[in-house]
Structure formats: structure tokens, C-alpha cells
């Protein structure tokens, strides 16, 4: 709105006042004055009323002008100030925010992707347990690039379903960090904690099919059942439980969530430590990032975790009540193709067992929430870290049972610290420094196995990175 608009409002208000006063006319008193009760003369009452009406009109016009001025949108910079304090004193559930790429970014997308794929929708779904770190940026970068080179939408979803782990204000910090790096989402932000009704509907649909049952097991009881199974294995080796080939979530699924889904992926060559390498080439501190077999499970070694033994599958023990609710996994092997790692397979029933849909603390489990959200947001392509590869088969089983479409998946290498541990907020990974966006982007780009881009700035980085990503992972 132009700055002259308030003046126009004042002019219209003044004209209205003049029109109103012009018709006031004279009252039937003598002359222009009227005779007071004491015999003297004073001003006409009509003049007094006119003055009052004029004052009211001016006040209204000023109020309108102030309201219009305050209602003007404030300018928004593309690269906000870097985040230097954590956590910020912001509300936990801010209003949805929509950000669209700038005209420059749109031009980059068009030049890097001459043949976009129709209907592509990708997403980035961080948990607000702290600010983004170097490992978070690798997954966000790959997801954003893949959406842009396919000419699709890129969504942001805050996965705060695990409320005990959520930190107040972390969601806003994550959004500021993404914006500072030039990543802009195309739809309003979604918070999982505001979508309980959708999860309940999906849960009810599964229960109506007989695919949900109550579980009374405590964590200690599950551990004891596993110990007994190990003793039986020693006595009867032919009854040995299946070894997890596709790293499962820990059997203590009472606390199921994104953190519980983290696996020993680095032992299977899924993790890149700090260093540099080209795609398919191992370098200093880097594990091989491409599959070496036509079809692979992610690890052939044993893990301390074992599948849920199915204690409550055929009914609750006498006198016990359900604490959590599990999905009744059907038998069979789930096969799918990973765009980064190639063909994958997992026998979920043998390697994971029946997994939790609703936890003992009443919270919805990550597996159910993410499947419902991806379907509701019409996500067609998932690009995320390799620590969630072990969740893919479970999520496909849930989606198929709910009659939902199965999105394409790509699991990119993880980033490790000096001790070989996956960078995570639980391991106190340092927050991402967004005061130097180009350096942060270049580091994440090289962790994906690409050569340095030597870009001159963030815009130049995005243009170069999209061109190279499109050549390797773009439309055929």
C-alpha cells in the first residue's frame, strides 16, 4: 500500500464532515445567535454540535490511518540473521509459515531441470530436539536438491510426535537455519503434534482388519524373553532365532521413536565420516557409499537387539492389561529399490517382529505417524539419512495395509564424529553454523560424495549443485 493512502483517507473523512455540517442549517432562533435564559446572547447550539461531530470524524479518520499503516506487511530478507542463541524464547507451536523460492531460485530450477517429473513431492522432516547439525544438513540438502531438479514441491514437516524429546523453540530455529541456507518450502509447515486425529483414524482402520493387538510386556519382560530365547538357542541350535539382516529398532519398543529407529548402519558401510570422496569411491575417513552387491540387506552381522518374541500376539496373559499396541506383521519378505543403495529386502516378521503403533505412554509411534503424514501430504519421494533404512520395510507394510501409495526412497550416507558415532542431537552434536552459509553447504555437498563446487555464493552454489545432482539423480 502506498504511503499516500492514509492522507487520502483523511481527505475523504474531511469531505464527509463538511457535507454533514453543510446541511445543519439554522435553527429557528433569532438571527445567528440565540437568547439565553438570563437575557444575554450566546453561540448557536448547532455550532456546538458541529464542532463535536467534526472532532469525532477526525478521530475516526486518524484511527483508520493508524490501523492501515500498522497492517502493512514488514519486509522479509531472504537470508535472516544467523542463529546465535539456543533455545530462542518462541512459542512451541507457531502459526504455519509458507516460503516460496525467489525468482532467482526459480530460474535456477528451470535451467537445471529441462524435463521435470510431474507430481513430484518431497519432504524434509526433522525432529525438534535441537537445532540442525552437520548430519541434519546432509539429509536436508539431498532432499531439497532432488525436489528442485525434478521440478517438484519440497515440504517441511516438524516431527514432534515424541513430545518428551521436543525442545521448545527448536522448530523455529530449524526453520531459520534452513532459510539462512537458501532452502525454502512450498507449502505451510506441518507439526505432527497437531495431527492426532489422523493417526487415530489410521489406527482404527488397522484395528478393524485385525492387524492391531494389545501388548502388556514391560521392557524388563521383553529382555527376559530374549534371554530365554538365547538359552534355547544354545540347547537347540536348530531353533535359533533369525538374525536381523536389516538393522531393526531395539526391542524395547515401549520408547519407540525416531531415536529408537537409529541403527548400527556404519558397520554396513552406510556412514561417511568427516572427509571427502567422489560417488562410489572411498576416501580418507569415508566408507563406500554405493552398494557392492546386486541385492543386499544392510548388515550380515549379528546385533544385540532381537525381534519382539510375540509374547502377547495370541492374547494378553491372564490378569494383564494392554500397555502398548502392536502391528501384527504378516509373513514374507519385503523387497524394494533404494535410489542410492540399490535393491533391498527385509523379512520384517523374522527380523523385527510385531512393532509398536501406540506406545505405553499413550504417544503415537513414529512408524505410524510418518506413514500417515506422507500419504496425507501426497509425498511421492522420500530422501533421508541411512539410519532410517531399517524403518522402510515396516512403513511399506503399514502403507499397504492402509491402502496407501508407496513412495520412492533414497537413503543417503550419514556423518560420523571422530569416534565413529553418527552425529546426532543425543550425542551433543554442535549446532550448524549458519553465519557462513556457503561453507556449510559445501561441506554437506562433499559428504554426499561430490567434488567441491568452488561456488562464489549461496545462489551460485544452488545453481551448480542442481546441475550436478540432475546429471546423476535427475529425470532420465
C-alpha positions as CSV (number, residue, x, y, z in Angstrom):
1,X,0.0,0.0,0.0
2,X,1.4,3.5,-0.9
3,X,2.3,5.8,1.9
4,X,-0.2,8.4,0.5
5,X,-3.2,6.2,1.3
6,X,-3.7,7.5,4.9
7,X,-3.8,11.1,3.6
8,X,-6.5,10.0,1.1
9,X,-8.5,8.6,4.0
10,X,-8.1,11.8,5.9
11,X,-9.3,13.8,2.9
12,X,-12.3,11.6,2.5
13,X,-13.1,12.0,6.2
14,X,-12.9,15.7,6.0
15,X,-15.2,15.8,3.0
16,X,-17.7,13.7,4.9
17,X,-17.6,16.1,7.8
18,X,-18.1,19.2,5.6
19,X,-21.0,17.5,3.9
20,X,-22.6,16.7,7.2
21,X,-22.1,20.2,8.6
22,X,-23.4,21.9,5.5
23,X,-26.8,20.5,5.9
24,X,-27.1,21.5,9.5
25,X,-28.8,24.8,8.7
26,X,-30.0,27.3,11.2
27,X,-32.4,26.6,13.9
28,X,-35.5,28.8,14.5
29,X,-33.8,31.2,16.9
30,X,-33.4,34.9,16.3
31,X,-30.5,35.8,14.0
32,X,-27.3,34.0,14.1
33,X,-27.3,34.0,17.9
34,X,-29.9,32.8,20.4
35,X,-31.2,34.4,23.5
36,X,-30.0,32.9,26.7
37,X,-32.2,32.4,29.8
38,X,-30.6,35.4,31.5
39,X,-31.5,37.6,28.5
40,X,-28.0,37.6,27.1
41,X,-26.9,36.1,23.8
42,X,-24.6,33.1,23.1
43,X,-23.5,30.9,20.3
44,X,-26.0,28.7,18.4
45,X,-26.4,25.1,19.6
46,X,-25.9,23.9,16.1
47,X,-22.4,25.3,16.1
48,X,-21.6,23.3,19.2
49,X,-22.9,20.1,17.7
50,X,-21.0,20.7,14.5
51,X,-17.7,21.1,16.5
52,X,-18.4,17.8,18.3
53,X,-19.1,15.9,15.1
54,X,-16.0,17.3,13.5
55,X,-13.8,16.2,16.4
56,X,-15.3,12.7,16.2
57,X,-14.8,12.4,12.5
58,X,-11.2,13.5,12.7
59,X,-10.5,10.9,15.5
60,X,-12.1,8.2,13.4
61,X,-10.0,9.1,10.3
62,X,-6.8,9.1,12.4
63,X,-7.7,5.7,13.8
64,X,-8.3,4.3,10.3
65,X,-5.0,5.7,9.1
66,X,-3.1,4.2,12.0
67,X,-4.7,0.8,11.5
68,X,-3.9,0.8,7.8
69,X,-0.3,1.8,8.5
70,X,0.2,-0.9,11.1
71,X,-1.4,-3.5,8.8
72,X,1.2,-3.1,6.1
73,X,3.4,-6.2,5.8
74,X,7.0,-5.9,7.0
75,X,9.9,-6.5,4.6
76,X,11.4,-10.0,4.8
77,X,15.0,-10.6,3.9
78,X,15.9,-13.8,2.1
79,X,18.8,-14.6,4.4
80,X,17.8,-13.9,8.0
81,X,20.4,-13.1,10.6
82,X,22.3,-16.2,11.8
83,X,21.1,-18.0,14.9
84,X,23.5,-17.4,17.7
85,X,21.5,-18.4,20.8
86,X,19.6,-21.6,21.6
87,X,16.9,-22.1,22.5
88,X,15.0,-18.9,21.5
89,X,12.1,-17.8,23.6
90,X,9.4,-18.5,21.0
91,X,6.1,-20.3,21.2
92,X,6.2,-24.1,20.6
93,X,3.5,-24.2,18.0
94,X,3.9,-21.1,15.8
95,X,1.4,-20.5,13.0
96,X,2.2,-22.2,9.7
97,X,4.7,-20.4,7.6
98,X,4.9,-20.6,3.8
99,X,8.1,-19.6,1.9
100,X,8.5,-19.8,-1.8
101,X,11.7,-19.7,-3.9
102,X,12.9,-16.3,-5.1
103,X,12.7,-15.5,-8.8
104,X,16.5,-16.3,-9.0
105,X,16.0,-19.7,-7.4
106,X,13.1,-20.4,-9.8
107,X,15.3,-19.6,-12.8
108,X,17.9,-21.9,-11.5
109,X,15.4,-24.7,-11.2
110,X,14.2,-24.2,-14.7
111,X,17.7,-24.3,-16.2
112,X,18.8,-27.3,-14.2
113,X,15.7,-29.3,-14.9
114,X,14.5,-29.0,-18.5
115,X,12.2,-32.1,-18.2
116,X,10.5,-32.0,-14.8
117,X,8.7,-35.1,-13.5
118,X,5.0,-34.4,-12.9
119,X,3.6,-34.8,-9.5
120,X,6.9,-35.0,-7.5
121,X,6.5,-34.1,-3.8
122,X,9.5,-34.4,-1.4
123,X,9.8,-33.5,2.2
124,X,12.2,-32.9,5.0
125,X,11.0,-33.9,8.4
126,X,13.4,-33.0,11.3
127,X,12.6,-33.7,15.0
128,X,12.7,-30.5,17.1
129,X,15.0,-31.9,19.8
130,X,17.6,-29.3,19.0
131,X,19.0,-27.2,16.1
132,X,20.2,-28.7,12.9
133,X,23.8,-30.1,12.9
134,X,26.1,-31.1,10.1
135,X,24.4,-34.5,9.7
136,X,21.0,-33.0,9.5
137,X,22.1,-30.7,6.7
138,X,23.3,-33.6,4.6
139,X,19.8,-35.1,4.5
140,X,18.1,-31.7,4.0
141,X,20.5,-30.8,1.2
142,X,19.9,-34.1,-0.7
143,X,16.1,-33.9,-0.2
144,X,16.0,-30.3,-1.4
145,X,18.1,-30.8,-4.4
146,X,16.2,-33.9,-5.5
147,X,12.9,-32.0,-5.3
148,X,14.2,-29.0,-7.2
149,X,15.8,-30.9,-10.1
150,X,12.6,-32.9,-10.6
151,X,10.5,-29.6,-10.7
152,X,8.5,-30.7,-7.7
153,X,7.4,-29.4,-4.3
154,X,9.5,-29.5,-1.2
155,X,7.7,-29.7,2.1
156,X,8.8,-29.1,5.7
157,X,7.3,-31.2,8.5
158,X,8.2,-30.9,12.1
159,X,8.1,-34.4,13.6
160,X,7.4,-33.5,17.2
161,X,5.2,-36.5,18.0
162,X,7.7,-37.6,20.6
163,X,6.9,-34.7,22.9
164,X,9.2,-35.6,25.8
165,X,12.2,-35.2,23.4
166,X,10.9,-32.0,21.8
167,X,12.6,-28.7,22.9
168,X,10.5,-25.5,23.0
169,X,11.7,-23.2,20.2
170,X,13.8,-25.7,18.4
171,X,11.3,-25.8,15.5
172,X,11.6,-22.1,14.9
173,X,15.4,-22.4,15.0
174,X,15.4,-25.2,12.4
175,X,13.2,-23.0,10.1
176,X,15.6,-20.1,10.5
177,X,18.6,-22.3,9.7
178,X,17.0,-23.6,6.5
179,X,16.1,-20.2,5.4
180,X,19.6,-18.9,6.1
181,X,21.0,-21.6,3.8
182,X,18.5,-20.7,1.0
183,X,16.1,-23.6,1.4
184,X,12.5,-22.5,1.1
185,X,9.5,-24.8,1.5
186,X,6.5,-24.7,-0.8
187,X,3.6,-25.3,1.5
188,X,2.6,-24.4,5.1
189,X,4.7,-26.2,7.7
190,X,3.1,-29.2,9.4
191,X,3.5,-30.2,13.0
192,X,2.9,-33.8,13.9
193,X,1.6,-32.9,17.4
194,X,-1.4,-31.2,15.8
195,X,-2.5,-34.3,13.8
196,X,-3.5,-36.9,16.4
197,X,-7.0,-37.3,14.8
198,X,-5.4,-38.6,11.6
199,X,-3.3,-41.1,13.4
200,X,-6.3,-42.3,15.3
201,X,-8.3,-42.8,12.1
202,X,-5.4,-44.9,10.6
203,X,-5.1,-46.9,13.8
204,X,-8.9,-47.7,13.8
205,X,-8.7,-48.8,10.2
206,X,-5.9,-51.3,11.0
207,X,-7.7,-52.5,14.1
208,X,-10.8,-53.2,12.0
209,X,-8.7,-55.5,9.9
210,X,-7.5,-57.4,12.9
211,X,-3.9,-56.1,12.5
212,X,-3.6,-54.5,15.9
213,X,-3.3,-56.2,19.3
214,X,-2.6,-55.0,22.8
215,X,0.8,-55.8,24.5
216,X,1.3,-56.0,28.2
217,X,5.0,-56.5,28.1
218,X,7.3,-54.3,30.0
219,X,10.9,-53.6,28.9
220,X,12.3,-56.0,31.5
221,X,9.9,-58.8,30.5
222,X,11.0,-58.4,26.8
223,X,14.6,-58.6,27.9
224,X,13.9,-61.7,29.9
225,X,12.1,-63.3,27.0
226,X,15.1,-62.6,24.8
227,X,17.5,-64.2,27.4
228,X,15.3,-67.3,27.5
229,X,15.4,-67.5,23.7
230,X,19.2,-67.3,23.7
231,X,19.3,-70.2,26.2
232,X,17.1,-72.2,24.0
233,X,19.4,-71.4,21.0
234,X,22.4,-72.8,22.9
235,X,20.5,-76.0,23.8
236,X,18.7,-76.3,20.4
237,X,20.8,-74.6,17.7
238,X,18.3,-75.6,15.0
239,X,15.7,-73.3,16.7
240,X,17.9,-70.3,16.6
241,X,16.1,-67.0,16.1
242,X,16.6,-65.2,12.8
243,X,19.5,-62.7,12.9
244,X,18.4,-59.2,11.9
245,X,19.8,-58.6,8.5
246,X,18.2,-55.2,8.1
247,X,19.0,-53.3,11.3
248,X,15.8,-53.3,13.4
249,X,14.7,-50.9,16.0
250,X,15.7,-52.0,19.5
251,X,13.2,-54.5,21.0
252,X,12.4,-52.1,23.8
253,X,9.8,-50.5,21.6
254,X,7.9,-49.1,24.6
255,X,10.0,-46.0,23.9
256,X,9.7,-46.3,20.1
257,X,10.5,-43.1,18.2
258,X,13.0,-41.6,15.8
259,X,15.8,-42.1,18.2
260,X,14.9,-45.7,18.7
261,X,15.0,-46.2,14.9
262,X,18.7,-45.3,14.8
263,X,20.7,-48.4,13.8
264,X,24.3,-49.7,13.6
265,X,24.4,-48.5,10.0
266,X,28.0,-47.6,9.9
267,X,29.1,-51.3,10.3
268,X,27.4,-52.0,7.0
269,X,29.1,-49.2,5.1
270,X,26.3,-46.7,5.3
271,X,28.1,-43.9,7.0
272,X,30.5,-41.3,5.9
273,X,32.8,-39.8,8.5
274,X,34.2,-36.4,8.1
275,X,36.2,-36.3,4.8
276,X,35.9,-36.2,1.1
277,X,35.2,-38.7,-1.7
278,X,33.5,-39.0,-5.1
279,X,30.4,-41.1,-5.5
280,X,31.3,-44.8,-5.3
281,X,34.9,-44.0,-4.2
282,X,36.1,-44.4,-0.7
283,X,38.4,-41.7,0.6
284,X,40.1,-40.8,3.9
285,X,37.6,-41.3,6.7
286,X,34.9,-42.3,4.2
287,X,33.0,-45.6,3.8
288,X,31.9,-46.9,0.5
289,X,28.6,-45.2,-0.3
290,X,27.3,-47.4,-3.1
291,X,26.1,-51.0,-2.9
292,X,28.6,-53.7,-3.8
293,X,26.0,-56.4,-4.4
294,X,23.0,-56.6,-6.7
295,X,20.7,-57.1,-3.8
296,X,21.7,-56.6,-0.1
297,X,20.4,-56.5,3.3
298,X,22.1,-53.8,5.2
299,X,24.2,-55.9,7.5
300,X,25.0,-59.6,7.7
301,X,26.4,-59.4,11.2
302,X,24.6,-60.0,14.5
303,X,23.2,-57.3,16.7
304,X,22.4,-57.3,20.4
305,X,18.8,-56.4,19.5
306,X,16.4,-59.2,18.7
307,X,12.9,-59.3,17.3
308,X,9.9,-58.9,19.6
309,X,9.2,-62.5,20.7
310,X,5.5,-62.2,20.2
311,X,4.6,-62.8,23.8
312,X,1.1,-61.1,23.5
313,X,0.4,-61.9,19.9
314,X,-2.2,-64.6,20.7
315,X,-3.7,-62.8,23.6
316,X,-2.8,-61.0,26.8
317,X,-1.7,-63.1,29.8
318,X,-4.4,-63.6,32.4
319,X,-4.9,-60.6,34.6
320,X,-2.8,-58.2,32.5
321,X,-3.9,-55.1,30.6
322,X,-2.5,-53.7,27.4
323,X,0.2,-51.1,27.8
324,X,1.1,-50.6,24.2
325,X,-0.5,-51.6,20.9
326,X,1.4,-53.5,18.2
327,X,1.0,-54.1,14.4
328,X,0.5,-57.8,13.5
329,X,3.2,-58.2,10.9
330,X,2.4,-60.6,8.0
331,X,4.9,-63.2,7.0
332,X,7.0,-62.7,3.9
333,X,10.0,-60.7,2.6
334,X,9.6,-57.1,1.6
335,X,11.5,-56.1,-1.5
336,X,12.1,-52.5,-2.7
337,X,14.6,-50.4,-4.6
338,X,16.6,-47.7,-3.0
339,X,17.7,-44.9,-5.4
340,X,21.1,-44.6,-3.7
341,X,21.8,-48.1,-2.4
342,X,20.0,-50.3,-4.9
343,X,17.7,-53.3,-4.3
344,X,16.9,-54.0,-0.6
345,X,15.0,-56.8,1.2
346,X,13.8,-57.5,4.7
347,X,11.7,-60.2,6.4
348,X,10.1,-57.9,9.0
349,X,8.3,-60.6,10.9
350,X,11.6,-62.6,11.4
351,X,14.0,-59.7,11.8
352,X,11.9,-57.1,13.7
353,X,8.7,-58.8,14.8
354,X,5.4,-57.1,15.6
355,X,6.2,-53.4,16.1
356,X,4.6,-50.7,18.2
357,X,1.9,-48.4,16.8
358,X,0.9,-46.7,20.1
359,X,3.3,-46.5,23.0
360,X,2.8,-47.3,26.6
361,X,2.9,-43.6,27.4
362,X,0.0,-43.0,25.1
363,X,2.0,-41.4,22.3
364,X,1.8,-42.4,18.7
365,X,4.8,-44.3,17.4
366,X,7.0,-42.8,14.7
367,X,6.3,-45.6,12.2
368,X,2.5,-45.0,12.1
369,X,2.8,-41.2,12.2
370,X,5.3,-40.9,9.3
371,X,3.2,-43.2,7.0
372,X,0.0,-41.3,7.6
373,X,1.7,-37.9,7.2
374,X,3.4,-38.9,3.9
375,X,0.2,-40.1,2.5
376,X,-1.8,-37.1,3.6
377,X,0.8,-34.7,2.2
378,X,0.9,-36.7,-1.0
379,X,4.7,-37.3,-0.7
380,X,6.0,-39.3,-3.7
381,X,9.7,-39.3,-3.0
382,X,11.5,-39.7,0.4
383,X,15.1,-38.7,0.7
384,X,16.6,-39.1,4.2
385,X,19.5,-40.5,6.2
386,X,20.6,-44.1,6.1
387,X,19.8,-44.6,9.8
388,X,16.1,-44.8,8.8
389,X,16.7,-47.5,6.1
390,X,15.6,-50.2,8.6
391,X,12.3,-48.5,9.0
392,X,11.4,-48.6,5.3
393,X,10.0,-52.1,5.1
394,X,7.8,-51.6,8.2
395,X,6.5,-48.4,6.7
396,X,5.7,-50.1,3.4
397,X,3.8,-52.8,5.2
398,X,1.7,-50.2,7.1
399,X,1.1,-48.2,3.9
400,X,0.0,-51.3,2.0
401,X,-2.3,-52.3,4.8
402,X,-3.9,-48.9,4.8
403,X,-4.3,-48.9,1.0
404,X,-1.8,-46.0,0.6
405,X,0.6,-45.3,-2.2
406,X,4.2,-46.4,-1.7
407,X,6.7,-43.5,-2.2
408,X,10.1,-43.9,-3.7
409,X,13.0,-43.9,-1.3
410,X,16.6,-42.8,-1.2
411,X,18.8,-43.2,1.9
412,X,22.0,-41.0,1.8
413,X,25.1,-41.6,3.9
414,X,25.4,-40.5,7.4
415,X,28.0,-38.2,9.0
416,X,30.0,-39.5,11.9
417,X,32.1,-37.9,14.6
418,X,35.7,-38.6,15.4
419,X,34.7,-41.7,17.4
420,X,32.7,-43.2,14.5
421,X,29.3,-42.4,16.0
422,X,26.6,-41.0,14.0
423,X,26.2,-37.2,14.5
424,X,23.0,-36.7,16.5
425,X,21.5,-34.3,18.9
426,X,21.5,-37.1,21.6
427,X,25.3,-37.2,21.1
428,X,25.5,-33.5,21.6
429,X,26.5,-32.7,18.0
430,X,27.3,-29.0,17.7
431,X,24.6,-26.8,16.1
432,X,25.1,-25.8,12.5
433,X,26.8,-22.5,12.0
434,X,24.7,-20.6,9.5
435,X,26.6,-17.4,9.7
436,X,28.8,-18.8,6.8
437,X,26.1,-20.5,4.6
438,X,28.4,-21.3,1.7
439,X,30.9,-23.1,3.8
440,X,28.1,-25.2,5.5
441,X,26.6,-26.1,2.1
442,X,29.9,-27.0,0.5
443,X,30.8,-29.3,3.5
444,X,27.4,-31.1,3.3
445,X,27.8,-31.4,-0.5
446,X,31.1,-33.1,-0.2
447,X,29.8,-35.5,2.4
448,X,27.4,-36.7,-0.3
449,X,30.5,-37.8,-2.3
450,X,30.7,-34.9,-4.8
451,X,33.7,-32.8,-5.6
452,X,33.9,-29.2,-4.3
453,X,31.9,-26.8,-6.3
454,X,34.0,-23.6,-5.7
455,X,30.9,-21.5,-5.7
456,X,31.0,-17.8,-5.2
457,X,27.9,-17.6,-3.1
458,X,24.8,-19.5,-2.0
459,X,22.9,-18.7,-5.2
460,X,25.8,-19.9,-7.3
461,X,26.1,-23.0,-5.1
462,X,22.5,-23.9,-5.7
463,X,22.8,-23.5,-9.5
464,X,25.9,-25.6,-9.7
465,X,24.7,-28.3,-7.3
466,X,21.4,-28.7,-9.0
467,X,23.1,-29.2,-12.4
468,X,25.3,-31.9,-11.0
469,X,22.6,-33.6,-9.0
470,X,20.3,-33.6,-12.1
471,X,23.1,-35.3,-14.1
472,X,23.3,-38.1,-11.5
473,X,19.9,-38.4,-10.0
474,X,17.6,-36.3,-12.1
475,X,14.9,-37.3,-14.6
476,X,16.0,-39.9,-17.2
